[in-house]
């Protein structure tokens, strides 16, 4: 049996950018049976399915047609092998990180305070401070909305990439749970200068997983505005990956753009630094503005709508393309109105 379907549901408080948006039809999903029935209902009534969880990585249109599902499937379970953890797609990501640390497991501490749900983590293969979600991924369970069948995906089948997976541009599968394989023995990753500096300032020479989690939370809080106080979706653009030769040309232009070595002669450069060099802080379109704290963050200063976001994103992309000949790609997912 499907939960109550609510017409004309206001999504303003279900997206952290606080965009004004109305779902034509809306339903809360707290278990797999409800999800299965909702998929059948949508198919029988020719309704497009839209999926939201915490709303921290989506851009909503003014009117969202079809049936919008809020995934609230919860639960964290540790297996007979204590380093294997299965988590419901609706669980808060940061809460999961802290729970694994409390169970003396490590691996996720560098991903502390990344906004969003556990089910959203594989979609964009979240990552930060030298660690990616895929490093600890084992499998996930999802429903195929076309066939109605339940499917289990292995790591290779997810086709993980930099802030990417096979799910990012596909509406065919809805994730209900994720299984991770974490480290029973602590192997700290503190290669980023900011993390090293924060630990040193606290005189921590042999950090625990909780120590690393704490300093990363402090770093993120110092750089990113709290969405509860100033609506945003965190980092808006991916760090571009370019050739070493192109980076040398860029270095001649800007001197000190941070970079990280990748494979095959490629380097990843800081999108935020590029935007800083081009004096993008404070640029705006409508009620959407580039944060004065961090160039990668777009904030809502009023009753913004998706067209404001699109206009500012296009302006920033065009500026970087014109000045640096580099294409900036976005991290959040723009939900189609139809």
C-alpha positions in Angstrom: 0.0 0.0 0.0 1.3 3.4 -0.9 1.5 6.3 1.6 -0.7 9.3 1.1 0.1 11.2 -2.1 0.0 15.0 -1.4 -0.8 17.3 -4.3 0.9 20.7 -4.8 3.5 20.1 -2.0 5.8 22.9 -1.1 9.5 21.8 -1.4 11.0 25.1 -0.1 12.1 23.4 3.2 13.2 20.2 1.5 16.1 21.8 -0.4 19.0 23.5 1.4 19.2 26.3 -1.3 15.7 27.1 -0.2 14.4 27.6 -3.8 10.7 28.1 -4.2 9.4 24.9 -5.7 6.2 23.0 -5.8 5.8 19.2 -6.4 2.7 18.4 -8.3 2.5 15.1 -6.4 4.5 14.1 -3.3 5.0 11.1 -1.1 7.2 10.1 1.8 8.9 6.7 1.4 10.1 5.0 4.6 10.4 1.4 3.4 11.0 -0.7 0.3 7.4 -1.8 0.0 6.2 1.8 -0.1 8.8 2.5 -2.8 7.8 -0.5 -4.9 4.1 0.5 -4.7 4.9 4.2 -5.5 6.9 3.1 -8.6 3.9 1.0 -9.7 1.5 3.9 -9.1 3.7 6.3 -11.1 4.0 3.8 -14.0 0.2 3.1 -14.1 -0.5 6.9 -14.2 2.4 7.8 -16.5 4.0 10.0 -13.9 7.7 11.0 -14.0 9.5 10.0 -10.8 11.7 12.6 -8.9 13.8 11.6 -5.9 14.9 13.8 -3.0 16.4 13.0 0.3 18.1 15.8 2.3 17.9 18.1 -0.7 21.5 19.3 -0.2 22.7 18.6 -3.8 19.8 19.3 -6.0 18.4 22.4 -7.9 14.6 22.4 -8.0 12.5 24.0 -10.7 9.5 26.2 -9.8 7.1 23.4 -10.7 8.2 19.8 -10.4 5.8 17.6 -12.4 5.2 13.9 -11.9 5.5 12.1 -8.5 8.2 13.3 -6.1 9.4 10.8 -3.5 11.2 11.8 -0.3 13.4 8.8 0.6 13.4 8.3 4.4 14.5 4.7 4.6 16.6 4.4 7.8 18.8 1.9 9.6 22.5 1.2 10.2 23.4 -2.5 10.6 26.9 -4.0 11.3 27.4 -7.5 10.0 29.1 -10.6 11.5 32.3 -9.1 10.1 32.2 -5.9 12.1 33.8 -3.8 9.4 30.9 -4.4 7.1 28.1 -1.9 7.5 24.8 -1.6 5.6 22.9 1.7 5.8 19.5 2.9 4.7 19.5 5.4 1.9 17.7 8.0 4.0 20.3 8.1 6.8 22.2 11.4 7.3 25.8 10.9 5.9 27.6 12.7 8.7 25.7 10.8 11.4 26.8 7.6 9.7 30.4 8.8 9.7 30.3 9.4 13.5 28.5 6.1 14.1 31.3 4.2 12.3 33.9 6.0 14.3 32.0 5.1 17.5 32.2 1.5 16.4 36.0 1.8 16.1 36.0 1.7 12.3 37.8 4.1 10.1 37.9 5.3 6.5 35.1 7.8 6.4 36.5 10.4 8.8 37.8 12.5 5.9 34.3 12.7 4.5 32.9 14.3 7.7 30.2 16.9 7.5 29.6 16.4 3.8 25.9 17.3 3.6 23.4 14.7 2.2 22.2 11.2 2.8 23.9 7.8 2.5 21.8 7.0 -0.6 23.1 10.1 -2.4 26.7 9.4 -1.6 27.3 6.9 -4.4 25.4 9.0 -7.0 28.1 11.6 -7.2 30.8 9.5 -5.5 31.4 12.1 -2.8 34.9 12.9 -1.8 37.1 15.2 0.2 40.6 15.6 1.6 42.1 12.7 -0.3 39.3 10.2 0.2 36.4 9.1 -2.0 33.2 7.2 -1.1 34.1 4.5 -3.7 37.3 3.6 -1.7 35.0 1.9 0.9 32.0 0.9 -1.3 31.0 -2.8 -1.4 27.5 -2.8 -2.9 24.1 -1.1 -3.1 20.5 -2.2 -3.4 18.1 -0.4 -5.8 14.8 -0.8 -7.6 14.7 -0.6 -11.3 11.8 1.7 -12.0 11.3 0.3 -15.5 11.1 -3.4 -14.7 10.1 -3.1 -11.1 12.9 -5.6 -10.2 15.3 -5.2 -7.2 19.0 -5.1 -8.2 22.3 -5.3 -6.4 25.2 -3.3 -7.8 28.9 -4.1 -7.2 31.6 -1.5 -7.2 32.6 -2.1 -10.9 29.0 -1.9 -12.0 28.5 1.5 -10.5 31.2 3.0 -12.8 32.5 5.4 -10.2 34.5 8.4 -11.4 35.5 11.8 -10.0 32.2 13.1 -8.5 30.4 10.7 -10.8 28.7 7.3 -11.2 26.3 5.6 -13.5 23.5 6.9 -11.4 24.2 10.6 -11.8 22.6 11.0 -15.1 20.1 8.2 -14.9 16.6 8.1 -13.4 16.2 4.3 -13.8 17.3 3.2 -10.4 16.3 4.3 -6.9 18.8 3.4 -4.2 17.4 2.1 -0.9 20.6 0.9 0.9 24.4 1.0 0.7 26.9 -1.5 2.0 30.4 -0.4 2.9 33.6 -2.2 3.9 35.6 -0.1 6.4 39.0 -0.4 8.0 39.3 -2.2 11.4 42.9 -0.9 11.6 43.3 2.9 11.5 45.2 4.2 8.4 45.1 8.0 8.7 45.1 10.1 5.5 46.4 13.6 6.3 48.0 14.6 3.1 46.1 17.9 2.7 48.1 20.9 4.0 45.0 22.3 5.8 44.4 19.1 7.7 48.1 18.9 8.7 48.1 22.5 9.8 44.9 22.0 11.9 46.3 19.0 13.6 49.6 20.7 14.3 47.8 23.7 15.9 46.3 21.3 18.4 49.6 19.5 19.0 48.1 16.2 17.7 50.9 14.1 16.3 49.2 10.7 16.3 45.6 11.5 15.4 42.7 9.2 15.9 39.8 8.9 13.4 37.8 11.2 15.7 40.6 13.8 15.7 40.6 13.9 11.9 36.9 14.1 11.8 36.9 17.0 14.3 39.5 19.1 12.4 37.8 18.5 9.0 34.5 19.6 10.5 36.2 22.8 11.8 37.8 23.4 8.3 34.5 22.9 6.5 32.6 25.1 9.0 35.2 27.9 8.5 34.9 27.8 4.7 31.3 27.0 4.0 28.3 29.0 5.3 25.8 27.1 7.3 22.8 26.4 5.0 20.4 26.9 7.9 21.7 30.5 8.2 22.5 31.2 4.5 20.9 28.7 2.1 23.4 26.9 -0.2 24.3 23.4 -1.6 28.0 23.5 -0.6 30.6 23.4 -3.4 28.9 24.1 -6.6 31.6 23.3 -9.2 33.9 20.3 -9.6 37.7 20.8 -9.6 38.7 20.6 -13.3 41.1 17.9 -14.4 43.5 19.2 -17.1 46.8 18.2 -18.7 50.1 19.1 -17.1 51.0 21.3 -20.1 47.7 23.2 -19.8 48.4 23.6 -16.1 51.8 25.2 -16.9 50.1 27.7 -19.2 47.6 28.5 -16.4 50.5 28.8 -13.9 52.1 31.4 -16.2 48.8 33.3 -16.2 48.0 33.1 -12.5 51.2 31.8 -10.8 49.7 30.0 -7.8 46.7 27.9 -8.6 46.7 24.9 -6.3 46.8 21.5 -8.0 46.9 17.8 -7.2 48.6 15.1 -9.4 46.3 12.7 -11.1 47.1 9.7 -13.3 48.3 9.7 -17.0 49.9 13.1 -16.8 46.8 15.0 -15.7 46.4 17.3 -12.7 43.3 18.4 -10.8 43.2 22.1 -10.1 41.2 24.2 -7.6 38.0 25.5 -9.2 37.6 27.8 -6.2 41.1 29.3 -6.8 40.2 30.0 -10.5 37.0 31.8 -9.5 39.0 33.8 -6.9 41.6 34.9 -9.5 38.7 36.1 -11.7 37.2 38.1 -8.8 33.9 36.2 -8.8 33.0 36.6 -5.1 29.9 38.7 -4.8 28.7 38.2 -8.4 25.0 37.7 -8.6 21.9 37.0 -10.7 18.5 37.7 -9.2 18.7 36.5 -5.6 21.6 34.1 -6.1 25.1 35.3 -5.2 28.6 33.9 -5.1 29.5 33.7 -1.4 32.0 36.2 0.0 33.5 33.4 2.1 34.1 30.9 -0.7 33.9 31.3 -4.5 32.6 27.7 -4.9 29.5 28.4 -2.9 26.3 30.0 -4.3 24.0 31.4 -1.7 20.3 32.4 -1.8 19.7 35.9 -0.5 16.0 36.0 -1.0 13.2 34.2 -2.9 15.4 32.7 -5.5 14.2 30.3 -8.2 16.1 27.9 -10.4 16.4 30.4 -13.3 18.5 32.7 -11.0 20.9 29.8 -10.4 21.1 28.8 -14.1 21.9 32.4 -15.0 24.7 32.8 -12.5 26.2 29.4 -13.3 26.2 30.2 -17.0 27.9 33.6 -16.3 30.6 31.9 -14.2 31.2 29.1 -16.7 31.5 31.6 -19.6 34.0 33.7 -17.6 36.3 30.8 -16.8 36.0 29.5 -20.4 36.9 32.9 -21.8 39.7 33.7 -19.5 41.2 30.2 -18.9 39.8 28.0 -21.7 38.6 25.6 -19.0 35.1 24.2 -18.7 33.6 24.2 -15.2 31.2 21.4 -14.5 28.6 21.6 -11.7 28.3 19.2 -8.7 24.6 19.6 -7.9 21.9 17.8 -10.0 19.3 20.0 -11.7 15.9 18.3 -11.6 14.0 18.6 -14.8 10.5 20.3 -14.5 8.9 17.9 -16.9 
